[in-house]
Amino acid sequence: MRCGGGRDAVVISPLQRGLAVLDAMGLPVEDGYSVLADRVRQELVVVVEDGWSHLWEEVPGVRVLAVDAWLLVPVPGGDGAVVAAWLSRPEQDVEAAWGGRGEVPALGGVSAAVDVRALRAALAEVDRTAAEVAAS
């Protein structure tokens, strides 16, 4: 799926770190948040509103997929596979985001329910805690 259209994808590695961030946020384990796991690359992918990529500059283990980047997502109606599995499906079915025949599937049609600032703050807390544990 092509990124853009008002949506970015924040990719956090390793996956376990990303899962710890979701726990720190208290994100419910239910659909509606547009969160993916790539178990092969060990990455967590969170679909967020665009315009916040500056929050992630110089953050190790994080990259932002923005306009014209591509993101592997499960086909409509599917849970996915080892390289792209929904941990929390989008609020609406992604079928509309896939477009019609001949159209390029676009991430802009996928809901972005995770607050990017809260995600960044939770990541900072997880990293701070990990550094404290490593230092002791």
N, C-alpha and C positions, 0 to 999 in steps of 0.2 A: 504494500500500500504506500502511495506517495505521501510524504509528510507535507505539511503546509495547510492552507485553508483555515488558519486560526489555531492550529494544533502543532505542538512539538512533542517529541518523545524523549524523556529523560532516561538515560540508560545508566544504571548503577551496577558496578561490579566490585567484588564478586556477589553472586546471588544471595548468599547468606547475609551479607552486609545490607543489601536492599531489603531483605525480609525483616531484619532487625529494625530498619527505619520504619517500615509499615507498623511493626509492633509498637515502636516508640510513639508513633502518631495515634495509636489506638484505632487504626483503621478497621472497621468491621469486616469480617469475612463474609461478604455478600456481594452480589452483583451491583454494578452501577459505577464502579470506579475506574474502569479501563486500565487494568494492570496485567501485564504479561510476564511470563517467565521463559527464558531461554536456558534450558538446562544443559545444553551442549556447550554454549559459551559461558555459562554460569553468570547470567546477567538478569537483572530485574528491569523491566521497561514500564514506565508510567506515562500515560498520555496526559499532557497538561495544556493549558492555554498558552499560546505563543507570546513572545515578547519578554520572556524572562531568562533568556539564555545567559545574560550577564551574571546571574546569580551563581552560575556553575563554572565560571572562568577560574582556571587554576585549581579546581577541586580534583585531586587525584581519584582515578577510578570512576569518573563520571564524564559522560559526553552527551551532547544534545543533538538529536536528529531533527533538523529544521527543514525549511522549504527546500524541496527537490531531493531530499534524502529519501531513502526507501526503508520501510519497516515490514518485516515478515509478520503477518497476523493470520490467525485461523480463518478458514473459509466460513462464510455465513452459516450459522446453525451448528458449527463444530466447536468442540472444546480445544482443538489444536493437537499438537504433537510435542515431542521432546524439544524441538527448536522454537516453538511458539505456542504456548498454552496460556489460556486465560486463567489467571488467579481470581480476577474479578472482571466479569464481562461488562462491556459498556452498558450504559443505561438503556439505550435503544439498540435494536438489532443492527449489526454492522452491514446488513445486506444493502441498505440504501447507500452506504459509503462506497460500495463496490461499483455503483453506477450501472449503466446499461451496457449493452453490447457495444464494443468499440471505445468505451470511455475508460479513462485511467482511474483505478480505485484511489480514493483520496482520504487521508486521515482526518480532514476537516469534517467529515460526516460522523466521526466517533466522539462520544461525549467525553468531557474532561472534568471529572468531579474532584480530583485531588488538588488542593490548594498548593501551588508551587512554592510559596513562601514557607508554608508549614512543612513541606517535604524537605526543603533546604535546612530549616531549623532542626528538624529531627535527625537529618544526616549529620549535622554538626555535633549534636549531642551524642549520637552513636559513636562517631569518630573520637570525640573527647573521652568518652567512657572507655573505649578500647585502648586509647593511648595511656590512660591512667592505670588500667589493669596491666598493660605491658610494662609500665615503669615500676610497678610494685613487685 
